[in-house]
Amino acid sequence: MAGLRYVYAVCRPFRSALQSQLTGVAGQPPRQLTHRGLLAVYSTVPEEDFAEEPLRARLENLDWLTETARAHQGVIDALTVVTTPLPLRLATVFRDDSALRTMMEAREAYFLRTLDRLEGRVEWGVKVYVEQGAEDAGGAGTGPAAGKPASGRDYLRRRRAQTRAHEDTWQTAVEFAGRLHATLSSYAEDSRLHNPQSAALSGDSGRNVLNAAYLVPRDDCEEFVELVDRTKDDSPGTGIRVELTGPWAAYSFTGEATGAEAEGGRAGEERKDP
């Protein structure tokens, strides 16, 4: 079949059908290629867009990248409903079926080992934020009586009070996030701490204190979500927000970084989600 092979994930063969109207990257439906007990899910994409040189250029186009990442993630989400997929890096492309089979054979041991470990499990993401403005709560210069400083000394006093308020709120949030992570880690089979997300990049309000992923058996997901909900009630202040996302394919637990997923996000994930 003409066209390149854009591969979303590798998994074991499954019986359940994917959504009949599901489309992936470049508006193409996902297809399946089986090789030695493994199954690759891919779409056939045009060479003029996805060969090495044009692909490199397109990856610099933020609009195109966002659209492609969302389509990629849509297929991964659909697979997660019916099986345990092992997602591949965004824009993983092969020349033809033969090249795809060669890759599957070369990485067969890794794929089988990782799929065995992740079978029947999904990833949940938990983030803790300090909302903008919360760090000023209790600080001088924020109440109804606040106005123009009466003197330079008054200004410095207010600045010191605001700095202390910032530090106190941040420390309270860090301590709460540590307790939350310990509680969730003790319930989950595995956990990963990712770097805090930049508000400028993620578009989220507030400062990210905790950015963690948890590996949970599907059968235990309801209890895990309830546990997160209970811990929200223990939040020490209204300015501290807990955000739960998922369930996702287990990006953070595949044993290798997969581009954007290594930062704790999903390809194309809109962070009010992966």
Salt bridges, closest charged atoms under 4 A:
GLU47 OE2 - ARG95 NH1 2.74
ASP49 OD1 - ARG58 NH2 2.86
GLU52 OE2 - ARG56 NH2 2.98
GLU53 OE2 - ARG56 NH1 2.84
ASP97 OD1 - ARG5 NE 2.75
GLU105 OE1 - HIS35 NE2 3.37
GLU105 OE2 - ARG36 NH1 3.24
GLU108 OE1 - ARG36 NH2 3.14
ASP116 OD1 - ARG12 NH2 2.43
GLU123 OE2 - ARG266 NH1 2.58
GLU131 OE2 - ARG241 NE 2.63
GLU135 OE2 - ARG207 NH1 2.82
ASP136 OD1 - HIS166 NE2 2.63
ASP154 OD1 - ARG157 NH2 2.68
ASP154 OD2 - ARG158 NH2 3.42
GLU189 OE1 - ARG121 NE 2.43
ASP190 OD2 - ARG192 NH1 3.03
ASP204 OD1 - LYS272 NZ 2.98
ASP229 OD1 - LYS232 NZ 3.94
GLU243 OE1 - ARG241 NH1 3.22
GLU243 OE1 - LYS272 NZ 3.96
GLU256 OE1 - ARG107 NH2 2.79
GLU269 OE1 - ARG266 NE 3.33
GLU269 OE1 - ARG271 NH1 1.76
GLU270 OE2 - ARG70 NH2 2.74
